[in-house]
Structures are given as structure tokens and as C-alpha cells.
Amino acid sequence: MTEAVNRQFYLHQRPEGRPTSDDVRRRDVAVPSPGQGQVLIKNLYFSIDPAIRGWMRDEPNYLPPIELGAPIRSTTVGRVVESRHPDFAEGDEVWGMNAWEDYSVAEGGTLVKIPADNQYPLQYYLDIFGAVGMTPYFGLLEAGQIKSGQTVLMSAAAGAVGSLGGQIAKIKGCKVVGLAGSDEKCRWITEDLGFDKAINYKTCGSLVDAIAEACPEGVDVYFDNVGGEILDAALLNLRDHARIVFCGAISGYNAKEPVPGPYNWWQILAKSAVVQGYLVSNYFDRFPEGVKQMAQWLEEGRIHFREEIVDGFENTLEAFQKLFDGTNEGKMIVRVEDDSAA
């Protein structure tokens, strides 16, 4: 095993703006060996997420910054090839926070074992059954405290998190309005996913007015994935005692200068609103509960989702860059190799 090559993408320098091949470089290193309590994994799928861009910054975050010279941190699905942990054996399929590399060494306590009788494609544990699915599940039900009859405004509504979140809100009896960046995406979330209304924020003119028209009684829960101007427009359409679930701020991830705070932040006071900072990791111990419910909705045909799977380790950085130009369709995943071949 030690003679094999471990391909890695690593952080060479801190990006300014959108990460390029000057910032994230490829190298070949030796395959590591697991220590006591650790597991060596052959990665089969990489999760490609906007949050990774934030981890490349040298500033406080909910996880430490990726160190220069370190492989790019990412959730992966893989297969155990060597174990020095009593709960894992060679051949077990697992998911956890690892890196963009062929082989990762992980502490056993950080991994989740995929059930041996799993009937779903392995990459589902990077989307609907992983953090991407659990983010809107607990974000809306727990952080957002949605209730039947409320109006939910979902940003990045055609993205992996937003598209699932809108469907969850509909299942729970809410009116759901989605914000997306193309007419095709707007049609998809309304015609296929069941959103009540969709707004193309790139062509609607005044976004404040467009939200007001779609949500004439105001927004009860705003699920914020983007921040920036979209957050400002949502703030001017809040209902009294509204809740904002602050899940992400992708609009500013590649900013080269400090990003101004929301200009309409005073609306939090005016509407007696609550802003809830939200990390899905706070619900990690409840993931089995969420996975069980999402699997039931999936089997019942009440949840639908898109995946964009890019084949080949060498295409990882290109896949990551697509997140920031809006050309990805659904949850972005890199298939390192066929999951039956590892």
C-alpha cells in the first residue's frame, strides 16, 4: 500500500477572488499509514461545497483555516482499506470530513459508517443523506421553527440546499418562494419541485418589489445562503417576529475587499425579528433521525433533487469553480473513480 501514489489538491497560497490553479495545486505524495484509532480510506467521491472557499481564508471561521501546504478539506465518501479502529473493518463504506486526495487518514470517531444493507447510490451520503440534506432539514425545522401556513423565502433556491429546503417547507404546509438566477431554474423549482413562486433575481428589476409582490403578507422565515444585496432585499420584506436562518454568504466568499454589512439591518429591530446563526454540525448527533425522514420522503416521491457528477480527480478544481459562476446544476460532486472498482 505504501508504494501507491496519493494524488492531492493542496492550498499553495491564499486566493484573492475566485480560486485558480495558482492557489490550489496538485501533487503526488506517499499514501499515509493509519495510527492507533485511525482508518485509511480510499476516497470515491468528493463533495464540492461553497464553504470550502471560506476555509481557504486566513480568518476566524467555524473550522480552522486550511493551512498553506495542506490538502483541501472536503467531505468525502470512501471505502476503508486499512483500519486500526475497532468499529471499522476493511471494505466498510464511510463518509466524513477528509480531503481532495485519493487516500485519507481519519480518526475513527469522525467517520460515519454507511449501512451494510444500503440500497442507495453512495454519493447520496454527500447530498440528501449527508450535510447537504441535513442542512435544510434541521435549518428549517429547528433553527427556522417553520409552521404550517407561514411564508418561507429561500435564497439560492435551485442549489443543493435551497432546492431541498423549499420542498421540506412545502411538506410542512408552508408557502414557499424561491430566488434563483435563471428562468430555467425558476421553472424547475416551481414546475418540478412545487415551490409556489420563483423570482429570477437577475432580471426582476427591483428585488425588494418582486419579493413584496410574491409575499404580500411578508416573509415569516428567510433562509439565507447568500447574504449581500439579496439579504438586504429580504430584510425590507420581513413580517413582524420573522426569523432569519443565517446559513451562508456565498455572495461575498470571493470578495477582494471587505464586504459592507447589510444596509437594512435596522429592520431586525423594526420587525422584532430573530437572526439565528446556523451550523448543521450542531445537529450531528441527530443525523440518523434526519436521514430516516429524508429517506421516507424520497421513497414516497415527495423529495426530488439534482446532482451534477463530474468524473475524474483531475477535474476537481474546475468543478469547484463552477459553484461561483452559477453554471452548476444541483449538488456538485466529483467521482474520483467508479465506486465498484475500489
RODO-2510 file (C-alpha; in nm, 4 decimals, decimal comma):
residues 342
     n   res          X          Y          Z
     1     m     0,0000     0,0000     0,0000
     2     t     0,2827     0,2434     0,0845
     3     e     0,4156     0,2175    -0,2731
     4     a     0,0929     0,3554    -0,4214
     5     v     0,0628     0,7220    -0,5156
     6     n    -0,1701     0,9561    -0,3322
     7     r    -0,2834     1,2405    -0,5576
     8     q    -0,3729     1,5579    -0,3709
     9     f    -0,5008     1,9055    -0,4338
    10     y    -0,3418     2,1360    -0,1757
    11     l    -0,3579     2,5047    -0,0835
    12     h    -0,0470     2,6701    -0,2238
    13     q    -0,1489     3,0304    -0,1465
    14     r    -0,4478     3,2221    -0,0160
    15     p    -0,6812     3,3058    -0,3071
    16     e    -0,7742     3,6609    -0,3915
    17     g    -1,1108     3,6285    -0,5562
    18     r    -1,2058     3,3037    -0,7241
    19     p    -0,9509     3,0254    -0,6556
    20     t    -0,7313     2,9298    -0,9504
    21     s    -0,4690     2,6672    -1,0250
    22     d    -0,2107     2,9116    -0,8868
    23     d    -0,3831     2,8882    -0,5477
    24     v    -0,4841     2,5226    -0,5481
    25     r    -0,2197     2,2933    -0,6920
    26     r    -0,1831     1,9211    -0,7493
    27     r     0,0920     1,6952    -0,6212
    28     d     0,1666     1,3270    -0,5701
    29     v     0,2658     1,2079    -0,2225
    30     a     0,3055     0,8740    -0,0490
    31     v    -0,0053     0,7003     0,0807
    32     p    -0,0215     0,7589     0,4578
    33     s    -0,0484     0,4861     0,7203
    34     p    -0,3152     0,4986     0,9926
    35     g    -0,2149     0,5231     1,3566
    36     q    -0,3915     0,3738     1,6534
    37     g    -0,7605     0,4631     1,6446
    38     q    -0,7382     0,5753     1,2823
    39     v    -0,8663     0,4495     0,9484
    40     l    -0,7183     0,4704     0,5977
    41     i    -0,9842     0,5462     0,3381
    42     k    -0,9799     0,5238    -0,0404
    43     n    -1,1910     0,8218    -0,1416
    44     l    -1,4522     0,7539    -0,4087
    45     y    -1,6449     1,0852    -0,4137
    46     f    -1,5590     1,4435    -0,3174
    47     s    -1,8223     1,6902    -0,2028
    48     i    -1,7783     2,0273    -0,3757
    49     d    -1,9201     2,2980    -0,1488
    50     p    -1,9084     2,6802    -0,1282
    51     a    -1,7971     2,6576     0,2362
    52     i    -1,4584     2,5284     0,1217
    53     r    -1,3846     2,8754    -0,0153
    54     g    -1,4302     3,0232     0,3308
    55     w    -1,1887     2,7707     0,4814
    56     m    -0,9201     2,8948     0,2406
    57     r    -0,9211     3,2363     0,4085
    58     d    -0,6834     3,3095     0,6944
    59     e    -0,9541     3,4379     0,9245
    60     p    -1,1750     3,3032     1,2047
    61     n    -1,4391     3,0569     1,0926
    62     y    -1,6344     2,7690     1,2414
    63     l    -1,3459     2,5439     1,1327
    64     p    -0,9773     2,6405     1,1366
    65     p    -0,8428     2,7808     0,8077
    66     i    -0,6834     2,5296     0,5741
    67     e    -0,3113     2,5662     0,6320
    68     l    -0,0841     2,6537     0,3414
    69     g     0,0559     2,3312     0,2023
    70     a    -0,2307     2,1227     0,3422
    71     p    -0,4741     1,9263     0,1236
    72     i    -0,8107     2,0903     0,0575
    73     r    -1,0550     1,9882     0,3272
    74     s    -1,3760     1,8300     0,1992
    75     t    -1,6441     1,5818     0,2905
    76     t    -1,5856     1,2551     0,1068
    77     v    -1,7354     0,9112     0,0657
    78     g    -1,4874     0,6274     0,0571
    79     r    -1,4043     0,2690     0,1371
    80     v    -1,1866     0,1531     0,4259
    81     v    -0,8649    -0,0111     0,3062
    82     e    -0,6912    -0,0364     0,6434
    83     s    -0,8287     0,0064     0,9943
    84     r    -0,6754     0,0449     1,3362
    85     h    -1,0091     0,1314     1,4946
    86     p    -1,2359    -0,1366     1,6431
    87     d    -1,5546    -0,0005     1,4833
    88     f    -1,4292    -0,0193     1,1241
    89     a    -1,3085    -0,3013     0,9042
    90     e    -1,1576    -0,3255     0,5582
    91     g    -1,4321    -0,2846     0,2991
    92     d    -1,6612    -0,0672     0,5112
    93     e    -1,8079     0,2288     0,3255
    94     v    -1,7921     0,5555     0,5181
    95     w    -1,8307     0,9301     0,4882
    96     g    -1,6679     1,2117     0,6792
    97     m    -1,4536     1,5239     0,6630
    98     n    -1,1379     1,4299     0,4736
    99     a    -0,9727     1,5984     0,1732
   100     w    -0,9364     1,6200    -0,2036
   101     e    -0,6985     1,3249    -0,2265
   102     d    -0,7043     0,9581    -0,3217
   103     y    -0,6340     0,8337     0,0303
   104     s    -0,7178     0,9968     0,3633
   105     v    -0,6330     0,9012     0,7187
   106     a    -0,9178     0,9834     0,9569
   107     e    -0,9864     0,9430     1,3247
   108     g    -1,2459     0,6712     1,3644
   109     g    -1,4671     0,8941     1,5752
   110     t    -1,5066     1,1441     1,2901
   111     l    -1,6452     0,8934     1,0406
   112     v    -1,9993     0,7743     0,9747
   113     k    -2,0415     0,4180     0,8553
   114     i    -2,2804     0,3702     0,5652
   115     p    -2,5186     0,0825     0,6448
   116     a    -2,4094    -0,2528     0,5028
   117     d    -2,7579    -0,3012     0,3557
   118     n    -2,7543     0,0414     0,1869
   119     q    -2,9652     0,0400    -0,1297
   120     y    -2,8839     0,3914    -0,2440
   121     p    -2,6006     0,5277    -0,4593
   122     l    -2,3025     0,6084    -0,2396
   123     q    -2,2940     0,9733    -0,3422
   124     y    -2,6339     1,0215    -0,1746
   125     y    -2,4360     1,0416     0,1504
   126     l    -2,2818     1,3627     0,0188
   127     d    -2,6178     1,5161    -0,0642
   128     i    -2,9624     1,4110     0,0565
   129     f    -2,8346     1,1834     0,3365
   130     g    -2,5311     1,3957     0,4227
   131     a    -2,4734     1,7520     0,5342
   132     v    -2,6453     1,8924     0,2240
   133     g    -2,9725     1,7233     0,3137
   134     m    -2,9406     1,7710     0,6869
   135     t    -2,8658     2,1437     0,6473
   136     p    -3,2150     2,2421     0,5276
   137     y    -3,3801     1,9689     0,7365
   138     f    -3,2598     2,0956     1,0737
   139     g    -3,2194     2,4515     0,9472
   140     l    -3,5881     2,4873     0,8765
   141     l    -3,7412     2,2598     1,1391
   142     e    -3,5160     2,3581     1,4297
   143     a    -3,3383     2,6882     1,3587
   144     g    -3,6207     2,8276     1,1445
   145     q    -3,9032     2,6761     1,3504
   146     i    -4,1298     2,6787     1,0454
   147     k    -4,5018     2,6275     1,0951
   148     s    -4,7825     2,5426     0,8573
   149     g    -4,9254     2,8498     0,6871
   150     q    -4,6088     3,0568     0,7117
   151     t    -4,4296     3,2122     0,4151
   152     v    -4,0736     3,0892     0,3611
   153     l    -3,8328     3,2772     0,1328
   154     m    -3,5463     3,0590     0,0118
   155     s    -3,2319     3,2061    -0,1414
   156     a    -3,0195     3,0010    -0,3839
   157     a    -3,3384     2,8047    -0,4282
   158     a    -3,2154     2,5941    -0,7198
   159     g    -2,8990     2,4952    -0,5362
   160     a    -2,8470     2,1741    -0,3464
   161     v    -2,9534     2,3100    -0,0070
   162     g    -3,2187     2,5534    -0,1271
   163     s    -3,3999     2,3097    -0,3539
   164     l    -3,4332     2,0530    -0,0759
   165     g    -3,5259     2,3193     0,1768
   166     g    -3,8129     2,4502    -0,0308
   167     q    -3,9573     2,1019    -0,0624
   168     i    -3,9282     2,0391     0,3105
   169     a    -4,1122     2,3650     0,3791
   170     k    -4,3888     2,2626     0,1359
   171     i    -4,4217     1,9241     0,3060
   172     k    -4,4699     2,1118     0,6328
   173     g    -4,7510     2,3232     0,4859
   174     c    -4,5689     2,6498     0,4145
   175     k    -4,5968     2,8853     0,1210
   176     v    -4,2530     2,8837    -0,0435
   177     v    -4,0990     3,1498    -0,2657
   178     g    -3,7606     3,0758    -0,4206
   179     l    -3,4896     3,3094    -0,5512
   180     a    -3,2853     3,1781    -0,8435
   181     g    -3,0603     3,3186    -1,1143
   182     s    -3,2207     3,1984    -1,4387
   183     d    -3,5625     3,1403    -1,5893
   184     e    -3,4816     2,7700    -1,6323
   185     k    -3,4015     2,7357    -1,2630
   186     c    -3,7202     2,9222    -1,1733
   187     r    -3,9259     2,6867    -1,3879
   188     w    -3,7586     2,3834    -1,2310
   189     i    -3,8315     2,4817    -0,8716
   190     t    -4,1941     2,5715    -0,9443
   191     e    -4,2940     2,3106    -1,2035
   192     d    -4,0928     2,0141    -1,0754
   193     l    -4,0314     2,0860    -0,7070
   194     g    -4,3604     2,2519    -0,6161
   195     f    -4,2441     2,5954    -0,4989
   196     d    -4,5364     2,8351    -0,5010
   197     k    -4,3467     3,1149    -0,6752
   198     a    -3,9992     3,1868    -0,8069
   199     i    -3,8124     3,5120    -0,8667
   200     n    -3,5258     3,5497    -1,1122
   201     y    -3,3229     3,7976    -0,9115
   202     k    -3,1091     3,8833    -1,2152
   203     t    -3,3970     4,0049    -1,4323
   204     c    -3,6780     4,1037    -1,1956
   205     g    -3,5811     4,4690    -1,1645
   206     s    -3,6325     4,5821    -0,8066
   207     l    -3,5837     4,2712    -0,5936
   208     v    -3,7463     4,4439    -0,2985
   209     d    -4,0631     4,4970    -0,5046
   210     a    -4,0519     4,1471    -0,6554
   211     i    -4,0378     3,9874    -0,3095
   212     a    -4,3170     4,2139    -0,1883
   213     e    -4,5363     4,1044    -0,4801
   214     a    -4,4631     3,7352    -0,4223
   215     c    -4,5001     3,7647    -0,0429
   216     p    -4,7721     4,0286     0,0072
   217     e    -4,8153     3,9457     0,3768
   218     g    -4,4433     3,9472     0,4414
   219     v    -4,1786     3,6797     0,4972
   220     d    -4,2019     3,4694     0,8121
   221     v    -3,8781     3,2740     0,7615
   222     y    -3,5915     3,3750     0,5346
   223     f    -3,3300     3,1039     0,4736
   224     d    -3,0148     3,2933     0,3828
   225     n    -2,7493     3,1153     0,1785
   226     v    -2,6053     3,4199     0,0019
   227     g    -2,6023     3,7425     0,2077
   228     g    -2,5297     4,0678     0,0230
   229     e    -2,7925     4,2514    -0,1774
   230     i    -3,0393     3,9616    -0,1606
   231     l    -3,0317     3,9681     0,2186
   232     d    -3,0892     4,3450     0,2083
   233     a    -3,3952     4,2992    -0,0127
   234     a    -3,5332     4,0283     0,2139
   235     l    -3,4883     4,2494     0,5212
   236     l    -3,7289     4,5052     0,3727
   237     n    -3,9968     4,2365     0,3384
   238     l    -3,9960     4,0764     0,6818
   239     r    -4,3116     4,0137     0,8743
   240     d    -4,3264     4,1017     1,2439
   241     h    -4,1328     3,8452     1,4524
   242     a    -3,9786     3,6902     1,1418
   243     r    -3,6829     3,4537     1,1654
   244     i    -3,3696     3,4639     0,9501
   245     v    -3,1663     3,1450     0,9331
   246     f    -2,8114     3,2587     0,8521
   247     c    -2,6656     2,9552     0,6772
   248     g    -2,4186     3,1053     0,4296
   249     a    -2,2999     3,4144     0,2430
   250     i    -2,1731     3,2910    -0,0917
   251     s    -2,2076     3,6361    -0,2499
   252     g    -1,9050     3,7514    -0,0530
   253     y    -1,6847     3,4422    -0,0499
   254     n    -1,4651     3,5660    -0,3351
   255     a    -1,4673     3,9335    -0,2378
   256     k    -1,1270     4,1036    -0,2594
   257     e    -1,2278     4,3895    -0,0287
   258     p    -1,4231     4,3960     0,3000
   259     v    -1,7931     4,3432     0,2371
   260     p    -2,0282     4,6098     0,3796
   261     g    -2,2785     4,4934     0,6347
   262     p    -2,6462     4,4825     0,5387
   263     y    -2,7712     4,8360     0,4809
   264     n    -3,1191     4,7413     0,6015
   265     w    -3,0094     4,5699     0,9219
   266     w    -3,2286     4,8087     1,1221
   267     q    -3,5285     4,6056     1,0034
   268     i    -3,4316     4,3389     1,2589
   269     l    -3,5235     4,5936     1,5245
   270     a    -3,8253     4,7321     1,3388
   271     k    -3,9802     4,3877     1,2933
   272     s    -3,8674     4,2346     1,6252
   273     a    -3,7027     3,9685     1,4112
   274     v    -3,4650     3,6915     1,5178
   275     v    -3,1426     3,6080     1,3334
   276     q    -3,0251     3,2552     1,4000
   277     g    -2,6675     3,1689     1,3080
   278     y    -2,6822     2,8089     1,1961
   279     l    -2,4286     2,5265     1,1627
   280     v    -2,5545     2,1827     1,0684
   281     s    -2,2655     2,0316     1,2659
   282     n    -2,4521     2,1299     1,5834
   283     y    -2,7033     1,8591     1,4933
   284     f    -2,4531     1,5883     1,4047
   285     d    -2,5799     1,3522     1,6747
   286     r    -2,9305     1,3777     1,5262
   287     f    -2,8328     1,2969     1,1676
   288     p    -2,9814     0,9424     1,1844
   289     e    -3,3191     1,0981     1,2662
   290     g    -3,2963     1,3318     0,9683
   291     v    -3,1693     1,0633     0,7306
   292     k    -3,4573     0,8342     0,8244
   293     q    -3,7143     1,1050     0,7492
   294     m    -3,5493     1,2135     0,4241
   295     a    -3,5337     0,8511     0,3076
   296     q    -3,9063     0,8138     0,3772
   297     w    -3,9904     1,1281     0,1795
   298     l    -3,7644     1,0096    -0,1010
   299     e    -3,9385     0,6725    -0,1168
   300     e    -4,2776     0,8445    -0,1170
   301     g    -4,1741     1,0647    -0,4083
   302     r    -4,2124     1,3828    -0,2044
   303     i    -3,8471     1,4895    -0,2370
   304     h    -3,6584     1,5377    -0,5632
   305     f    -3,3061     1,6641    -0,6204
   306     r    -3,0403     1,7143    -0,8834
   307     e    -2,6803     1,6022    -0,8802
   308     e    -2,4056     1,7161    -1,1100
   309     i    -2,1369     1,4488    -1,1007
   310     v    -1,8024     1,5349    -1,2560
   311     d    -1,5858     1,2351    -1,3393
   312     g    -1,2148     1,2340    -1,2711
   313     f    -0,9853     1,3526    -0,9934
   314     e    -0,8146     1,5941    -1,2307
   315     n    -1,1400     1,7908    -1,2802
   316     t    -1,1915     1,8733    -0,9118
   317     l    -1,0805     2,2380    -0,9216
   318     e    -1,2836     2,3067    -1,2357
   319     a    -1,5903     2,1606    -1,0660
   320     f    -1,5284     2,3831    -0,7617
   321     q    -1,5048     2,6947    -0,9779
   322     k    -1,8479     2,6248    -1,1280
   323     l    -2,0063     2,6959    -0,7901
   324     f    -1,9172     3,0630    -0,8245
   325     d    -2,0388     3,1317    -1,1771
   326     g    -2,3783     2,9683    -1,1349
   327     t    -2,3279     2,7074    -1,4073
   328     n    -2,3627     2,4054    -1,1808
   329     e    -2,6953     2,2252    -1,1739
   330     g    -2,7705     2,0700    -0,8386
   331     k    -2,5317     1,9252    -0,5856
   332     m    -2,1764     1,9272    -0,7240
   333     i    -1,9830     1,6033    -0,6699
   334     v    -1,6588     1,4678    -0,8114
   335     r    -1,6496     1,0943    -0,8749
   336     v    -1,2858     1,0038    -0,8225
   337     e    -1,3433     0,6586    -0,9657
   338     d    -1,6216     0,4045    -1,0092
   339     d    -1,7421     0,3062    -0,6626
   340     s    -1,7465    -0,0624    -0,7580
   341     a    -1,3799    -0,0625    -0,8521
   342     a    -1,2113     0,0440    -0,5291
***
